[in-house]
Amino acid sequence: MSPDLAQVAFVLLLFMFLFLGSGLWIALSLLGVGWIGLTFFSSVPVEKAMATSIWQTNASWTLAALPLFIWMGEILFRARLSEILFRGLAPWLGWLPGRLLHVNVAGCGIFAAVCGSSAATTATIGRMSLPELLARGYNRNLAIGSLAGSGTLGLLIPPSIIIIVYGVSADVSIVRLFMAGILPGIMMMCLFMGYIVISALLRHGVAPVEAETMSFLERIRRSKGLIPVALLIGGVIGSIYSGIATATEAAAGGVIGALILSAISRSLSLEMFKESLLAATRLSCMIFLILSGAAFLTTSLAYAGIPAAIANWVASLELNPYALIAALCLLYVILGCFIEGISMIVLTATVVLPLVSQAGFDLLWFGIFIIMVVETAQITPPLGFNLFVIQGLTGQNIFRVAGATLPFFLLLLVGIVLITVFPEIATWLPSTLDKR
């Protein structure tokens, strides 16, 4: 990188830290740095570049799925879904070593499929499961750790909000990304449940001995509330995978299905409808504003020639591709201590994606890889965002929460290594779309 470009990059980075450190919204910080870049280091008219970049980013049919999936999750969140999940899953998981601790993993996995948010998954399932598990005498550390680890599945299991954001940023098919997230999500659930089983077998007192036994018919009776939810999830994901519907059309169908389910469960009211719509609107506006700021900053940096210069500079270092991946992994884990996942991706996409492409990595695989790294950042001891969510639920010291979460943090690292060594875990399912 030339000295002049290095100075420009340093100045813009300095302003970014100043804006973020002052408490300014991330979206406004991105817009501000972009404005400085175009005004002082380019001859391009700022107003034209801003209008064009923001319009091109937001006038996307793909992005129409985003507020719809968010609204679907908000409706189901208010339809007592977490209670339905706990009661429906508990009868079927009680035979495993660790017993109801597995409800945290399975419940978060299912809720993630209708929510798409890590923090919301952790908070919603935690409100229902943690008091119940602790009251029954389950190991506190495993109850907290399994919830923190499994809560991160909200980022990976489709339909995920952050997958849509990455797909738009990297210009990768949302449908293919949704398909790519399924097997890694199941893999992480199996790793979490396997750890609970091993812990229960090796350590006494992890789970209490419960005398309650149920007949097969009683289990089905208690699980009947799960059937409509399973049909909704299967319908949304299945319609996308089969090609019957696009992601946007499936999201619209998901909203209709969620409204029908909430009406059947008698939780639908005018007040609930307003609350869910307003909550979805607020979150969608926040995400769109961040995307707009990132698009404008990307335009500003492109006119300055910084992304290309950085890509050429890194290429000149002749790093091993996996050394580059390891460095990016470390970068995102550190960033996760300070900002949330969506902001991390849009903030770094301009520079990171050209580097990854130049190193020869598939952007589809890299999307799942980076989302799993962001998952890890959510529970990075002692500052991961999900840790603070659980601290709010339990009142425990943040360092105790971090200690309980550490084994699941390490399991996420194992998962990242597995999809790096065996990328087919992420790419095989999307590749079946190409054979049709």
N, C-alpha and C positions, 0 to 999 in steps of 0.2 A: 504494500500500500504506500502511495506517495506521501511525503510529509504533509502536503497541503490537505489531502483527504483525511489523514490521521488527525490533524488538528480540528477539522470540521466535525469528524466523528466524536472526538473528545468533548468539544463544546456542546454538541447536541446531547451526548450522554450525561454531561454535567447538568444541563438544564432539566433533563428527565429526572435525575435524582433530586434536584432541588424542588421540582414540582411535586413529585411523589412524597418527598419528605415533609413538605408543607401541609400535607393532608388533602391536596387537591384531588378530585376524582380522577381515576385512571384514564377515563375517556378524554377528559379535558386536558390532562397532561399530554396525552398523545397528540391531540389537536394543537396544543400550544407548541410542542417541539416541532411538529410539522410546519407550523406557521413560521417559526424562527428559521427553520432550514430553508424554506422557499424565499423568505423575505431577504435574508442576509447572504445566502450562498447560492442563489439562482436568479435568473432574470425572468422566470415564468410568473405570470400573473397569479397571485395567491387565490383570488376569488374564483377564477376559472378552474384551477387545479382542484380546489376544495369541492366545488360543486360537482365536477365530473367524477372524481374518485368516490365521493360519498354516494352519488346516484348509482354508479355502476355496481357498487357493493350491495346496496340495499334493494335495488330493483332486480331482485333475483327470485325466480320461482322456487328455487331450492330452499331459500330461507323462509318461505311461507310455512314450511313444516315446523319451524322452531316454536313460534307462539302457540301453535295448536298442540304440540306435544307437551309444552309447559302447562297449558290449560288442562289437558287430560290429567296430568299428575296432580294439579291443584284440586280438581274435582274429586278424584279418588282419595286424596289426602284427607278431605273433609267428609268422606263417606265411610269412615271408621275402617279403612282397609287394613291397618296394622292389627286391629283387634281380630278381624276375620282371619288374617294370616296366622296369628299366634294360635288361635283356637283350632284352625283347620290343619296346621302342620304338626302340632304337638302330639296327637295320637299316633302319627306315622313315624315319628323320629325317636320315640321313647325307648325303643329297643337297642339303639346304638349306644356304645360306651360314650358317656358324656351327656346322654339323654337330651334334655331340652336346650342345652347349649347350642345344639345344631339348629334350633329354630332361629337363632340370630343370623346364621349364615344363609339358610334357605329363605327366611323371611326377607332379608336384605336383597338377596338375589332376585326374588320375585318382585319386590317393591321397586327395585332399580329398573325393572323392565317397563314400569308405568310411570316412573318419576323422572329419571335422568339426571338427578342431582345428588352428589355425594353427601352434602350436609343435610339435605332434607331426608334422605334415606336413613342416615344415622339417627337423626333426631326423632323421626316418626317411629321407627322400629324400637328405638331405645326407650321411648316413653312407655311403651307397652311391655317390652320384654324384661328390661333391667329390674324394675320393682318386683316382678313376678319371680324371676330367677333368684334374686337376693333373698326374697322372703322365704323361698323354699330351701335355702341353704346351699346353693351352688357356689362354687369357687368364685370369689369376687374378681380376681385378676383375669380369669378366663372369660367371665361374663363380659367384662369391660373390653378386654382385648379383642375378643371375637366380634363384638359389635363395631369397634373402631375399624378393624380390618375389613369386615364385610360391608360396612357402610361405603367404602370406596368403590364398591361394585357399581354404584350409581353412575359413575363416569364411564364405565366400560360396556356394560350390558345394554344393548339397544332396546328402545330408542333413546340415545343419550344426547343431551344438549351439547356437550363439548365435542362429540363426534361430528355433529352438524357444523359447529363453528370451525373445527379443523378442516372438514371437507370443503367449506367455502374458502378458507384461507389458502389451502393447498390445491384447490381446483381438482379434487378427487371425488369420485362418485359417492354420494351419501349411502346409496343402497349397498354398494360394495363394502363400505366402511362398517355399516350395520352388520352385514354378514361376517366381516372379519372379527368383530368383537365378541361373537357368540362363543366360539370354542375357548379363547383365552379366559372369558368370564366363567365358563364351566370349570376350566382348569383351576382357576383360583378358588372357586368354591370347594372343589375336591381337596386342594391343598389345605385350606382352612379346616375343613371337616376332618381330614386325616390327622392333623395336628391335635385336634380336640380328642379324637379317638385314642391316639397314642398317649396323650397326657392322662386320660381317664384310666387307661390300662396300667400305667406306670405309677400313678400317684393315687393314694386313697383319699377320699373326701372331696374329690373334684365335683362329683354329682351325688346327691342323696339317693338312697335306695327307696324307691316309691312303690308301694304295694298295689297301687291301682292297676287293674287289668281291664281290658276292653275287648269286647267281641268285634269281629270284623264289621258287622252291621252298625255297631255303635260308632266305630271309627268313621265309617262313611257318613253317618248322620251328622257327626260333628264337623265333617269336612265339606258339607254340601255348599257352604258359603264360598269355598274356593273355586267351585266349578265355573261360575260366571266370570270370575277374574281370570282364570286360566283360559277360558274361551276368548276373552277380550285380548289378552296378550298374544295368544296363538293366532287370532284373526289379524291383528295389526302386523305382527312380524311375518306371518305366513303369506299375507296378501302382497307384501313387499317382495319377499323371496320368490314367490311363484310368478311374479310379473303381472299379477292382476291389477295392482295399484302402485302408483308412485309413492314415495315417502310422504308427500304432501297429502295425497288422497287418503292414504292409510291413517295419517294423523287426524284428518277430519272425521274419518270413521271412528277412530279411537275416542274422540271427544263425544260423538253421539252415543257410542257404547257406554262411556263413563257416565253420561247423564242418565241413561236408561238404568244402569246398575244402581246409581245413587237414588233414583226414583223407586226402584224395587226395594232397596234397603230402608226407604222412608227417611233418608237423610237430605233429600233434595228439597230446598225451599228457596223462595225468592232471595232471602238474605244470603243463603249459602251460595247461590248462583252469582250474586253480585260480588261476594268476597273472593270467590275463585277467579272470576273474570278480572277483577281489579288486581289481584296478586299476580296473575299471569301477565297482565299488561305491564305492571311495574317491572317485573323481571325481564320481560321481552324488550322493553324500552332500554333497560340498562345494558343488555347484551348488544342491541343494535347500535347504541351510542358508542360502546367500546369498539365494535367492528368499524364504525364510521371513522373514529379517531385513528384506528390502526390503518385503515385504507388511505387516509390522508397522509399519515406519517410514511407509509410505504411509498407513496407518490413522491413525497419530498426527498426521501433517501435515494430513490431511483434517479431523480434528476441530478442529485449530487454525485451519483455513481458509487455510493458507499457499499451497497450489497455486493456488486460485482467485484469491487476492489478487495473486500474481505474474502470473498470466495476464491479469488485468484491468489491472495496471500496465504490462505490456509492450504490451497493446492500446492503452492511452492514449498511448503514445509514437508510435503510428502509423508504425511501421517498415515499410519495404518488405519484403514476404515474403522476397525473396531476400537482403536484408540480415540478416534473422533466420537464414536457413539458413547464410549465411557465418559469422555469429557462433557458431552451434552447431558448425559444422565446426571452427573454431578452438578452441573449448572442448574438443571430444573429442580433437583432436590433442594438446593440452596434457595432458589427463587421461591419455592413452596413455603419457606419459612416466613415470607413477607407478603405474597400476593396469592390470590386464588387461581384455580386452574385455567379458566377461560382467558383471563387477562395474561397469564403466562404464555399461552399459545399465540394469541394475537400480537403480543408485545415482541415476540422473538421470531415470528414466522418469516419476516422479510429477510433476515440474515441467515437463519438456520436452514430453511428449505432449500435454497440454492446449494448450500454446503452438502447437504445430505444427497441431493440429486447428483451433484458432481462426484460424490464418493461412490455412486453406483447403487445406492439403496432404493428399494421400491417405496414410493411415497405412501402407498396403501399400508404396507407393513410398518413403516415409520410412524404412521398415525396411531396404530394400536400400541406400538412401543412407547411413544411419547405420552400417550394417555395413561399407560400403566406406570410410567415414571411420575406423572402428575399425581396418580393415585398414591404412590409412595410418599410424595411430598406432603399429601394431606395428613399423614400420620407420622411425619418425621419428628422424632423426639428432639427437643421438648416443645416445638413451636408449630407443629402441624395444625391446620384449621380444625380438623375433626376432633382433635384432642380437646380443644376448647369447647366444642359442642358437648362432648361427653362430660367434661368438667362441670358444665352447666346442669347436666342431667343428674349427676351424682353428688356434686359438692366436694369431690375428692381433690386433693392437691394435684396440680398439673404434672408434677414429677412422678407421682404414683400412677397417674393415668398413663403417662409416657412409658413407665416401666412395664405396666400390664400390656401395653400395645406392642412393645419391642419384638416379641416373637412373630407377630403378624406382619410387622414391618419387614423382618428378615424373610418371611415367606413371600412377600411381594417381590423382594429382590430375586429370590429363587425363580419366581414366575418370569421376571424380566430376562434373566439368563436363559431360561428355557425357550422363550420365543425368539431370542437372539440366535441361539444355537440351532433351533428348529423353527425357522420362520414359517414353515408350512402350517403351523398351529393357527396362524393368523390368515394366511393366504389361501389355504386349500378350499375353504367353503366359498369365498368369492370366485375362485377359479372355476367352480362348477357352473357359474352363470355364463362364462365364456363358451362352454361346451354346448349351449342350447342353440 
